[in-house]
Amino acid sequence: MDEAMVQFQNGLIGVEIEAEKLLLARQELVEIDRLRNGNREALTALRKRARTTKTSVPSPFESIMRGSGDRQLIKEICKTCGDHDFRENTMLMFHGMDLFMSMPFHAAHTILEKDHERLDFETKKLQSLVKEKSFVISESGVLADKISPGVLRSLVTLTDREKTEEKD
């Protein structure tokens, strides 16, 4: 085979490998986004159950600044639990398992919040990977340098047809 063809073929193989990695990262990004949405829904349901919002529960600093006479000056208040009984059991189903567990309310929302943070980190990591792979593919220019767009279009639309014998 000609040296230029071998180099061209190796370039195409490299681009194809990068494109496969890009598609896998995008698919994984979709799956993680589904998990994040499920986590968000679960956290919202727990907040509704505790009748709190992200901003409705005062921080411990606000409690200190109010300064009450009889009460403790510092009372650790969970932003999700609020005044809700944190020992009340809650049913929780983990991702990928058909198993429900009964656990304290505070532990359930803490697990979901930590899982949400982990999923956010993985999403950002995958988004940067998708961006990097897209850049590598566009910068490689393997197809643009060697084949004109018209020829490339015709290669993509090629179909196999059976030979038919012409009758005279």
C-alpha positions in Angstrom: 0.0 0.0 0.0 1.1 3.6 -0.6 2.7 5.4 2.3 0.2 8.2 2.1 -2.8 5.8 2.2 -1.4 4.0 5.3 -1.0 7.4 7.0 -4.5 8.4 5.9 -5.9 5.1 7.2 -4.1 5.5 10.5 -5.5 9.0 10.8 -9.1 7.7 10.2 -8.6 5.0 12.8 -7.5 7.6 15.3 -10.4 9.9 14.6 -12.8 6.9 14.8 -11.4 5.9 18.2 -11.8 9.5 19.5 -15.3 9.7 18.1 -16.3 6.4 19.9 -14.9 7.8 23.2 -16.9 11.0 22.6 -20.1 9.1 22.0 -19.6 6.9 25.1 -18.9 10.0 27.2 -22.1 11.6 25.9 -24.2 8.5 26.7 -22.7 8.3 30.2 -23.5 12.0 30.6 -27.2 11.3 29.8 -27.3 8.4 32.3 -25.7 10.6 35.0 -28.2 13.3 34.3 -31.1 10.9 34.8 -29.6 9.9 38.2 -29.2 13.6 39.1 -32.8 14.3 38.2 -34.0 11.4 40.4 -31.8 12.6 43.3 -33.2 16.1 42.8 -36.8 14.8 42.9 -36.1 12.7 46.0 -34.5 15.7 47.8 -37.5 17.9 46.9 -39.9 15.3 48.2 -37.9 15.1 51.5 -37.9 18.9 51.9 -41.7 18.9 51.3 -42.1 16.2 53.9 -40.1 18.3 56.3 -41.8 21.5 55.1 -38.6 23.3 54.5 -36.9 24.9 51.5 -33.2 25.5 50.9 -33.4 28.9 52.4 -36.2 28.6 55.0 -34.1 27.2 57.8 -31.9 29.7 59.6 -28.2 29.0 59.8 -26.5 28.4 63.1 -24.8 31.8 62.7 -28.3 33.5 62.5 -29.3 31.7 65.7 -26.2 33.1 67.5 -26.8 36.6 66.3 -30.4 36.6 67.6 -29.1 35.8 71.1 -31.9 34.5 73.3 -31.8 34.5 77.0 -33.0 31.0 78.0 -32.3 29.0 74.9 -29.0 27.7 73.8 -27.2 30.2 71.7 -25.9 27.6 69.3 -28.3 24.9 68.0 -27.2 23.0 65.0 -30.0 23.0 62.5 -29.9 20.9 59.4 -31.1 22.9 56.4 -33.2 20.0 55.1 -34.5 18.7 58.3 -35.4 22.0 60.0 -37.5 21.2 63.0 -38.6 17.9 61.5 -37.9 14.8 63.7 -34.5 13.6 62.2 -34.9 10.2 63.8 -38.2 9.4 61.9 -37.6 6.5 59.6 -37.8 7.1 55.8 -37.9 4.6 53.0 -35.1 5.0 50.6 -34.3 3.0 47.4 -30.7 3.1 46.1 -29.7 3.5 42.4 -29.5 0.2 40.5 -31.1 -1.9 43.3 -34.6 -3.0 43.8 -34.1 -2.7 47.5 -35.9 -0.4 49.9 -34.3 0.5 53.2 -35.8 2.1 56.2 -33.4 4.6 57.6 -33.6 7.8 59.7 -34.7 11.0 57.8 -31.5 12.8 58.4 -29.3 10.0 57.2 -31.5 9.5 54.1 -31.2 13.1 52.9 -27.5 13.3 53.8 -26.9 10.3 51.6 -28.9 11.8 48.8 -27.1 15.2 49.1 -23.6 13.6 49.1 -24.6 11.4 46.1 -25.9 14.6 44.3 -22.5 16.3 44.9 -20.7 13.3 43.5 -22.9 13.2 40.4 -22.4 16.9 39.9 -18.6 16.3 40.0 -18.8 13.4 37.5 -21.0 15.5 35.2 -18.5 18.3 35.1 -15.7 15.8 34.5 -17.6 14.2 31.6 -18.5 17.6 30.1 -14.9 18.6 30.0 -14.0 15.2 28.4 -16.7 15.8 25.7 -15.4 19.2 25.1 -11.8 17.9 24.8 -12.7 15.0 22.5 -14.8 17.3 20.3 -11.9 19.7 20.0 -9.4 16.9 19.2 -11.7 15.6 16.4 -12.3 19.0 14.9 -8.6 20.0 15.1 -7.4 16.7 13.6 -8.9 17.6 10.3 -8.0 14.2 8.9 -11.0 14.2 6.5 -10.9 17.9 5.5 -7.2 17.8 4.5 -7.3 14.7 2.3 -10.8 14.4 0.9 -13.0 17.1 -0.5 -16.5 17.4 1.1 -18.2 16.2 -2.1 -16.2 13.0 -2.3 -16.7 12.5 1.4 -20.5 12.9 1.0 -20.5 10.3 -1.8 -18.5 7.9 0.4 -20.9 8.2 3.2 -23.9 7.6 0.9 -22.5 4.6 -0.8 -24.7 1.5 -0.8 -24.1 -2.0 -1.9 -26.2 -3.2 -4.9 -26.2 -6.6 -6.5 -24.8 -6.8 -10.1 -27.5 -7.1 -12.7 -26.6 -8.5 -16.0 -27.6 -6.4 -18.9 -29.5 -8.2 -21.7 -28.8 -7.1 -25.2 
